[in-house]
Amino acid sequence: MEYDIAIIGGGPAGYNAAEKAAINGLKTVLFEKNAIGGVCLNEGCIPTKTLLYSAKLLDNMKGASKYGILEGEQAGFDLGKIISRKDKVVKKLTGGVKMKLTSSGVEIVEGVATLLGEKSDKIRISCNEVEYVVKYVLVCTGSDTIIPPIKGLADVAYWTSKEALEIKELPKSLVIIGGGVIGIEFASFFNSMGVKVTVIEMMPEILGAMDKETSAMLRKEYAKKGIDFHLNTKVTEVSPEGVTIEKDSKTSIINADRILLSVGRKANTDKVGLSNLSVEILRNGVKVNEYMQTSHPRVYACGDITGYSMLAHTAIRESDVAVNHILGIDDPMSYKAIPGVVYTNPEIAGIGKTEEELKAAGTYYQVLKLPMAYSGRFVAENELGNGLCKLIIDEEAKIIGCHMLGNPASELITIAGMAIEQGLTVDDFRKVVFPHPTVSEIIHESLFA
């Protein structure tokens, strides 16, 4: 059982790396303990976006009269069909990934793989009581949901994102503990479905490290839709009676049919056997260099296990970098233009530097921004919507950040990302011709703000 490369974990980093390695002539084995596609395809990115699209269609139908389409306000939904469609989408995509891997020559082994150590300059791996010997290892074991030590949590039937995706019926009310990306996307979905939603967040604003101006605008949009937000608030206890919160030294109880726990994720560094190869752990994940190489020269790590940028698209790019390095291609990882998107309605997206980050570092910057309503296409398709497009530039007038609120921000943010990655100045970017009328023109208009 000898291979050129073994990949542990079949999520976005793992399956992308396996296909690339095999296509480039490396004898490749991929270990996956659950399902090909990892959390992203099975319990994260794809199923949540499928649910959110159903919710978005419902929102649009209920608001159809603003566009002259009558009786849309009476629109209803079939939760069973929404969940069934989600399952169908997941099955189709995971099946497609598996077929691509096998057709590329990747051997897929279902089971838990553990690094055993080295022997004669080869790395030993055990899976299903079979030993594999490889030259290189790429560890892509992802992350798990963080379960905080909240008093009483073990005595209530709370949800994580996994359980929230498998619902058979809607609760009347839902308390979401954690106002990060996952929490806010679920808040959006359940709000559209008519559930009374409350979000509790310890920080002063939702969405963690994302741009605070656009995050606050999104929060206010959803407050108008009926979501209650408790910021700077700590959960001290949960019980069948509700969630006990503390703010400004005062406590109160929020009643809820269900609790959704969404306070973040942690890298899966345990039980892989990293210590058997003396792989160094740094803070919350595996320490890697710019080529995704760990402290062991023939062990690489990509995706959530590094604890750095826990996003599927980051993981995919990291896996390209790692495999390229094994193949002798000098292609270092760059994190200066990693997009972050929240698929709410409206969408919010950001890339590059934030104002908060630059202020904290004492770095000079300038902001160019306009309401999304400066785009004619946006006005035509977003009745009474406003939104924002914000560009951040440095002392050389180079684009170093972009933050947007408004549909379809998820599809537009890469335009700014390309400018950031290529080091374009405002003058360079102004020369790019945008099609008219498109919402993307707002980026070009903002260059003249």
Secondary structure as GFF3:
##gff-version 3
##sequence-region A 1 449
A	DSSP	beta_strand	2	8	.	.	.	ID=ss1
A	DSSP	alpha_helix	12	23	.	.	.	ID=ss2
A	DSSP	beta_strand	28	32	.	.	.	ID=ss3
A	DSSP	alpha_helix	38	43	.	.	.	ID=ss4
A	DSSP	alpha_helix	45	62	.	.	.	ID=ss5
A	DSSP	three_ten_helix	64	67	.	.	.	ID=ss6
A	DSSP	three_ten_helix	72	74	.	.	.	ID=ss7
A	DSSP	alpha_helix	79	104	.	.	.	ID=ss8
A	DSSP	beta_strand	107	110	.	.	.	ID=ss9
A	DSSP	beta_strand	113	119	.	.	.	ID=ss10
A	DSSP	beta_strand	122	127	.	.	.	ID=ss11
A	DSSP	beta_strand	130	139	.	.	.	ID=ss12
A	DSSP	beta_strand	143	145	.	.	.	ID=ss13
A	DSSP	three_ten_helix	153	155	.	.	.	ID=ss14
A	DSSP	alpha_helix	161	164	.	.	.	ID=ss15
A	DSSP	beta_strand	173	177	.	.	.	ID=ss16
A	DSSP	alpha_helix	181	192	.	.	.	ID=ss17
A	DSSP	beta_strand	196	200	.	.	.	ID=ss18
A	DSSP	alpha_helix	212	224	.	.	.	ID=ss19
A	DSSP	beta_strand	228	230	.	.	.	ID=ss20
A	DSSP	beta_strand	234	239	.	.	.	ID=ss21
A	DSSP	beta_strand	242	247	.	.	.	ID=ss22
A	DSSP	beta_strand	250	254	.	.	.	ID=ss23
A	DSSP	beta_strand	258	261	.	.	.	ID=ss24
A	DSSP	beta_strand	265	267	.	.	.	ID=ss25
A	DSSP	three_ten_helix	274	277	.	.	.	ID=ss26
A	DSSP	beta_strand	281	282	.	.	.	ID=ss27
A	DSSP	beta_strand	285	286	.	.	.	ID=ss28
A	DSSP	beta_strand	299	301	.	.	.	ID=ss29
A	DSSP	three_ten_helix	303	306	.	.	.	ID=ss30
A	DSSP	alpha_helix	312	326	.	.	.	ID=ss31
A	DSSP	beta_strand	340	342	.	.	.	ID=ss32
A	DSSP	beta_strand	348	352	.	.	.	ID=ss33
A	DSSP	alpha_helix	355	361	.	.	.	ID=ss34
A	DSSP	beta_strand	366	370	.	.	.	ID=ss35
A	DSSP	three_ten_helix	372	374	.	.	.	ID=ss36
A	DSSP	alpha_helix	376	381	.	.	.	ID=ss37
A	DSSP	beta_strand	388	393	.	.	.	ID=ss38
A	DSSP	beta_strand	399	405	.	.	.	ID=ss39
A	DSSP	alpha_helix	409	422	.	.	.	ID=ss40
A	DSSP	alpha_helix	426	430	.	.	.	ID=ss41
A	DSSP	alpha_helix	441	446	.	.	.	ID=ss42
###
